[in-house]
Amino acid sequence: LRLGVGGIGISDDNVRGEKDLLSELLGLGQDLLGSVNEVILDEGGAHVKTQVVKADAIPDGWMGLDNGPDTTAEQKEFLSDCKTI
């Protein structure tokens, strides 16, 4: 499985580490919230271009810059019942 992650190199060690972390969190009954979409940045040229794409569809030559609007909305909803301690 290869997801579009732009020009970022992902090593097998990174993938193994992430799988281990996910397994541990799921084993503890923790909720996981992923990214739905992202604002991406064109890495080439003097004129910076940005766009919003699905989180698993970052084209080569672009890099993830920040949460997209759908991701931010989902995070706000997920955290809406949190209280300050």
Sequence and secondary structure as in RCSB ss.txt:
>XXXX:A:sequence
LRLGVGGIGISDDNVRGEKDLLSELLGLGQDLLGSVNEVILDEGGAHVKTQVVKADAIPDGWMGLDNGPDTTAEQ
KEFLSDCKTI
>XXXX:A:secstr
   EETT    HHHHHHHHHHHHHHHHTT      SEEEEEE SSSS  EEEEETTEE TTEEEEEE HHHHHHH
HHHTTT    
